[in-house]
Structures are given as C-alpha cells and as structure tokens.
Amino acid sequence: MRLALKLLALGLVLLLAVPTAIFWPLSSYFWQGVLYEVGLGILVGVVTERWHQQMVVTIDTPSGSVSGSTVQAIRWEGSWKEEGQLGGFSARGEAVAFEVAPGRWLFALLDGRPGFNLAYAVSAEQSRFSSHEAMDLIKALPEEEPVVLPREVWPRLVTFDDVADPKTVRRVDPDDLDATFGCDRGLTAAEAPWRAEGRTWASWAWEQGYRQEAARAAAEAGITGDAAAALVEFAWITRPDHDWFEGYEARRDALKTRFTREEAARWTEAWAAQSKLRGPRSGPYPFQTLIPTPTERAAPHGGPCYRLTDVTLAVTDAPVTEGKVEAVLGWFSEYENLQLDGNRYRSIKSSFPFANGLNRLDFKRNIK
C-alpha cells in the first residue's frame, strides 16, 4: 500500500513539473505548497498537521487583572503514522505583547515553545507530546476552549526598560514579576536572594531543593558535620546535568578528601531510597516544589504586587495576529539581521547577558 502511494506521489510530481516550470514566476508559492504537501510529502512519508491557536497571558497587578493575547499558526510534521513515531513543530506569528503597567510592556516570546506547549498540556503521557496521538488529542479539542498550560511550558518572558531602545531588553522571571516591575509591599533583598545572584526563582529554588534533599540523605545515612556538607556540595556539582565552572575538577577533588568511600556509599544508598519514595519529577526544575514561592514569601507583606496567574491556549479559526510587535517596538524592522545580545557577531550589544541568543524570530516569525 505504501509503495503504491509513493508511486502515485511520484506521478503527481512529474505531472506538476511542466506547469510548475511554466508558471513558477507567477505562482511559485502555490506550486511549492502543492508539490510539498500533496506530492513530495507522500513520497518521503511525511504527515502534516496545522492549526491556529490563541495564547492568552494574564497578570494580576495593583490596578487589577490585565492580559494580552495573540493568534499563532502552528505546523507539526512527522513520519507516517506508526507507533512510537515523533514529529517536530514550527510556529508562525507574533509574541504576545501587552502593557502590564504604564509604559511597561511584557512579551511572551516565540522561542520554540508555542508549537509543543499545547500538545504537552493535552498529552496524557507528556513525554509523548510530539507524537501522532498528541495531534489526535489537539484535533479533538473544542474550538475556543482554553487549555491551561503547565508551569514548565510557559513561554519565555522579556521586557524593555525603554521600548524605544532594543539594548534595554531584560528577562522577566515568571515566578517573580515584582523583581522587574517593582512592589512597595513585596520581598526584601534578604527574602529574595535569587535576585542578587541574577537568577530566576525557579533556577535558584531547584538548587536549594536539591541541596535540601541531599542533606536529608546525609542525615538518614548518619553522616554529619564537615563530611555531610562536603557530600551535599559534591552531589550538587557532580549531578548528571551539572554546569561546568572554572576550577571544577580541583573543587571536586578537594571535596572528595572530606568524606570516606564508606560515607559516600551510605549517602548514595540513602539518596536512592529517597528517589524511590519521591517518584519521577517532571519539568526543568524538579526540586523547586520543596521551596516556598515568591508569592508565598510575599504574602505576609500583603504582596506580591504583580503575579502571572495563568497562560492558556485555545484552538481557533481566527487569523494570525499581525502588527502588534512593530506597533510597540518602533525600531523592529531596522534590526532584521541583528542579534539582541551583547556577545555575538552583528549584535546590538545589549547590557544584559540574558539577551544572548535573542533575535527577531523570538518576537515575530514568517508572517507574510
């Protein structure tokens, strides 16, 4: 059956070759679409799904709830429908752009997530979010019915200290909006140590949670004092997804001298026992749930002032949003070939390291 389909597809390609050659200058987009979707798609065993989705980001502010939205076009492409086959996503459209406070704009970026986050939200088995089964779940969704996105697949958020100056792009911590927009009843510096370190709360809380669990494993193994402290730090810097830093090997080797092999074996056994009790942890920061959130920390002060309440997606027939980003960022069209960072070739030399790797495609993709 598949061979017959491929032969049919080859025939279609040949049949279309002549009119394509004649009319290509006048109708190239049409013929490219036909050749790919009808002919070559079948020939190479490609399945394509498309939908429009509306993303809505809602923020609680001192003046009340505000939200922004945009409609994006999503394309999923995978191989023939076979069990275990996965595909990939691409997005067309714009970032969400809306005013959170007077003169302060928030952008939810198109940074690779929009295609898969709806699939992730509806998938019963979230490790299979790019499968044919996930696409079937999306096609079965009622139109205009919002799906709340899990925290781990929220889009990346940025703002500009001055929307007229692209060099002022700044990361927005989705768990700690007060760090960006300010709050007269929020956290003190001592209550928000992640800010001084230039980190998001989730990243900082993940490390704190991991260290907390490592210390508990040491206690359960009967290890105390300097040996326990060394084991906790050793576990953190040598974890499977650890970050390399200058002097890593020297620090690792120095820590190993502060505990015995027997203590390390006992700690490993206690950690493994904890892992069985914890079960699998999902998301990029699996231990952050052990640490109080900025919202919980600010509650005694009457805060926070700003809080991201939810991000939703809904399948829609509405057209793709155009023009919002350019309306806010008047310089946008002038920076087509520049990176919004401070280190790369042809960059605008932003003063914020987080901007490394940002570019126009994070704000707008292939509208035309």
C-alpha positions in Angstrom: 0.0 0.0 0.0 2.8 2.4 0.9 4.7 1.6 -2.3 1.6 2.4 -4.3 1.2 5.7 -2.6 4.8 6.6 -3.2 4.4 5.7 -6.9 1.3 7.8 -7.1 3.1 10.7 -5.4 6.0 10.4 -7.9 3.4 10.6 -10.7 1.9 13.7 -9.2 5.3 15.3 -9.0 6.0 14.6 -12.7 2.6 15.7 -13.7 3.1 19.0 -11.9 6.6 19.5 -13.2 5.6 21.1 -16.6 3.1 23.6 -15.3 5.4 24.4 -12.4 8.2 25.3 -14.9 5.9 27.4 -17.0 4.0 29.3 -14.2 6.7 29.3 -11.5 7.4 33.0 -11.7 3.7 33.8 -11.2 2.6 31.2 -8.8 5.6 29.8 -7.0 4.1 29.8 -3.6 1.1 27.8 -4.8 3.1 25.2 -6.7 5.6 24.9 -3.9 2.8 24.1 -1.5 1.1 21.6 -3.8 4.4 19.8 -4.6 5.3 19.6 -0.9 2.0 18.8 0.7 0.5 16.5 -1.9 3.4 15.0 -3.8 6.7 15.1 -2.0 5.1 14.8 1.4 3.6 11.4 0.4 6.8 10.4 -1.4 9.0 10.8 1.6 6.4 9.6 4.1 5.6 12.9 5.8 2.4 13.7 7.7 1.5 17.3 8.4 -1.0 18.8 10.9 -1.8 22.5 11.1 -3.9 24.7 13.5 -4.3 28.2 14.7 -4.1 28.8 18.5 -4.7 31.8 20.6 -2.3 32.3 23.5 -3.5 34.4 26.4 -1.2 35.6 29.3 -2.9 37.0 32.4 -1.2 39.1 35.1 -2.6 40.3 38.4 -1.4 43.9 39.0 -2.1 46.6 41.7 -4.7 48.1 39.3 -6.4 44.8 38.6 -6.1 41.9 36.2 -4.6 42.6 32.7 -4.0 40.2 29.8 -2.5 40.0 26.4 -3.2 37.6 23.5 -2.0 36.7 20.1 -3.0 34.1 17.5 -0.3 31.9 16.1 -0.2 29.3 13.3 1.3 26.0 14.3 2.7 23.3 12.0 3.5 19.8 13.1 5.4 17.5 10.8 6.1 13.8 11.4 6.6 10.5 9.7 3.9 8.0 8.7 1.6 7.1 11.5 3.4 4.3 13.2 3.5 3.5 16.9 6.4 5.3 18.6 7.0 7.9 15.9 7.5 11.5 16.9 7.5 14.8 15.0 8.6 18.4 15.2 6.9 21.8 15.5 7.2 25.2 13.9 5.3 28.4 14.6 4.3 31.4 12.5 3.0 34.6 14.1 4.0 37.0 16.8 4.9 37.1 20.5 2.2 38.2 23.0 2.7 41.9 23.7 0.8 43.9 26.3 1.2 46.7 28.8 1.4 45.5 32.3 1.9 48.9 33.9 2.0 52.4 32.2 4.9 52.3 29.8 6.0 48.8 30.8 5.4 46.1 28.2 5.6 42.4 28.6 6.4 40.0 25.7 5.8 36.2 25.8 8.2 35.0 23.2 8.1 32.7 20.2 11.2 30.8 21.3 10.5 27.3 20.2 7.8 26.5 22.8 4.5 27.6 21.1 4.4 24.5 18.9 4.7 21.9 21.6 3.2 23.5 24.7 -0.4 22.8 23.7 0.5 19.3 22.8 2.3 18.9 26.1 -0.7 20.3 28.0 -3.2 17.8 26.5 -1.0 14.7 26.4 -1.8 12.0 28.9 1.8 10.9 28.6 3.7 14.2 28.5 6.9 12.6 27.3 4.9 11.8 24.1 3.8 15.4 23.4 5.2 15.3 19.8 3.5 12.0 18.8 0.6 11.3 16.4 -1.5 10.5 19.5 -0.9 14.1 20.8 -2.0 15.5 17.5 -5.2 13.5 17.6 -5.9 15.0 21.1 -5.4 18.5 19.7 -7.7 17.9 16.8 -10.4 16.7 19.2 -10.3 19.9 21.3 -13.4 22.1 21.1 -12.6 25.4 19.3 -12.2 28.5 21.5 -11.9 26.4 24.7 -8.8 27.5 26.7 -6.3 24.9 27.9 -4.3 26.0 30.9 -0.5 25.4 30.3 1.6 23.7 33.0 4.2 26.0 34.5 7.1 24.1 32.9 6.0 25.0 29.4 5.2 28.7 29.9 6.8 30.9 27.2 9.9 32.9 27.9 9.1 36.4 29.1 11.0 39.7 28.4 10.5 43.4 28.7 12.4 46.5 27.7 13.4 49.2 30.2 12.8 51.5 27.3 10.8 50.1 24.4 12.5 52.7 22.1 15.9 51.1 22.9 16.5 47.5 21.9 19.6 47.4 24.1 17.5 47.6 27.2 15.9 44.1 26.8 15.5 42.4 30.1 14.4 38.9 31.3 11.2 38.7 33.3 11.1 36.0 36.0 7.6 34.4 35.6 7.6 33.5 39.3 8.8 36.9 40.5 7.4 39.7 38.4 7.9 42.1 41.2 11.7 41.9 40.6 11.0 43.6 37.2 8.0 45.8 37.8 8.6 46.7 41.5 6.4 46.4 44.6 6.0 48.6 47.7 4.7 45.6 49.7 6.9 42.9 48.3 10.0 41.0 49.3 13.1 42.4 51.0 16.5 41.8 49.5 17.2 39.2 52.2 13.9 37.4 51.3 14.8 37.2 47.6 18.5 36.1 47.4 18.0 34.8 43.8 17.7 38.4 42.6 21.2 39.3 43.8 22.6 36.3 42.1 20.9 37.3 38.8 18.9 34.1 38.6 15.2 33.2 38.2 13.5 32.0 41.3 12.8 28.5 39.7 16.5 28.0 39.0 17.6 29.1 42.4 14.8 27.1 44.1 15.8 24.0 42.2 19.3 24.2 43.6 18.0 24.9 47.1 15.6 21.9 46.9 18.3 19.6 45.6 20.7 20.6 48.4 18.0 20.2 51.0 17.2 16.7 49.8 21.0 15.8 49.6 21.4 17.0 53.2 18.4 14.9 54.3 20.0 11.8 52.6 23.2 12.5 54.6 21.3 12.7 57.8 19.4 9.5 57.1 22.8 7.8 56.5 24.1 9.0 59.8 26.6 11.4 58.3 27.1 14.8 60.0 29.4 17.8 60.2 32.0 18.6 57.5 31.6 15.2 55.8 27.8 15.9 55.3 28.4 19.4 54.0 31.1 18.1 51.6 28.8 15.3 50.3 26.0 17.8 49.7 28.2 20.1 47.6 29.8 17.2 45.8 26.4 15.8 44.9 25.3 19.2 43.5 28.4 20.0 41.4 28.6 16.4 40.0 24.9 15.8 39.3 24.3 14.4 35.7 23.3 17.8 34.3 25.8 19.8 36.2 27.2 23.1 35.0 31.0 23.3 34.4 32.8 26.1 36.0 36.4 27.2 36.2 38.2 25.2 38.8 35.6 22.4 38.7 38.0 19.5 38.8 40.0 21.0 41.6 36.9 21.7 43.7 35.5 18.2 43.0 38.8 16.5 44.1 39.1 18.7 47.2 35.6 17.7 48.3 36.3 14.0 47.9 39.1 14.3 50.6 36.5 15.4 53.2 34.4 12.2 53.2 35.3 8.5 53.1 34.3 6.0 50.5 32.2 4.2 53.1 30.3 7.5 53.8 29.8 8.1 50.1 28.3 4.6 49.7 25.9 5.2 52.6 24.9 8.5 51.2 24.3 7.0 47.7 22.1 4.3 49.2 20.1 6.8 51.2 19.6 9.1 48.1 18.5 6.1 46.1 15.9 5.2 48.7 14.6 8.8 48.8 14.4 8.8 45.0 12.1 5.7 45.1 9.8 7.5 47.6 9.8 10.7 45.6 9.0 9.1 42.3 9.6 10.8 39.0 9.8 14.6 39.0 8.9 16.4 35.8 9.9 19.8 34.4 13.2 21.6 34.1 13.4 22.3 37.8 12.2 19.1 39.6 13.1 20.1 43.2 11.7 23.6 43.2 8.4 22.4 44.7 10.2 21.9 48.0 10.9 25.7 48.4 8.4 28.4 49.2 7.5 30.5 46.1 7.9 34.3 45.9 4.1 34.6 46.1 4.1 32.6 49.4 7.1 34.6 50.7 5.4 37.9 49.9 2.0 37.1 51.4 2.9 38.3 55.0 3.7 41.7 53.4 0.4 41.9 51.5 2.2 41.1 48.2 3.1 40.4 45.6 2.1 43.4 43.5 2.4 41.5 40.2 1.7 37.9 39.6 1.3 35.8 36.5 -1.9 33.9 37.1 -2.1 31.7 34.0 -1.2 31.1 30.4 -3.8 29.5 28.2 -4.0 28.2 24.6 -7.2 27.6 22.6 -7.6 26.2 19.1 -9.2 28.9 16.9 -10.3 29.8 13.4 -9.1 33.4 14.0 -6.4 34.8 11.6 -2.8 35.1 12.7 -2.1 38.3 14.6 -0.1 40.9 12.7 1.5 44.2 13.6 1.3 44.3 17.4 5.0 43.9 17.9 6.0 46.5 15.4 3.5 48.9 16.9 5.2 48.7 20.2 8.8 48.3 19.1 9.2 51.0 16.5 12.8 50.0 15.8 11.9 46.4 15.0 12.1 46.5 11.2 15.6 48.0 11.4 17.1 45.0 13.2 16.2 42.2 10.8 19.7 40.7 10.7 20.9 41.6 14.2 21.0 39.5 17.4 19.6 41.1 20.6 22.6 40.3 22.6 26.0 41.6 23.7 28.4 38.9 22.6 27.6 37.7 19.1 28.6 38.9 15.7 26.3 41.7 14.3 24.8 42.2 17.8 23.2 45.4 19.2 25.4 44.9 22.3 22.7 44.6 25.0 23.9 45.2 28.5 22.0 42.2 29.9 23.7 38.8 29.5 20.2 37.1 29.3 19.8 38.7 25.9 22.4 36.4 24.4 20.8 34.4 21.6 17.6 36.5 21.3 16.7 37.8 17.9 13.8 39.0 15.8 12.5 35.4 15.3 11.7 35.3 19.0 9.3 38.2 18.5 7.9 37.5 15.0 8.2 34.7 12.5 7.3 34.4 8.9 4.1 36.4 9.0 4.0 37.0 5.2 
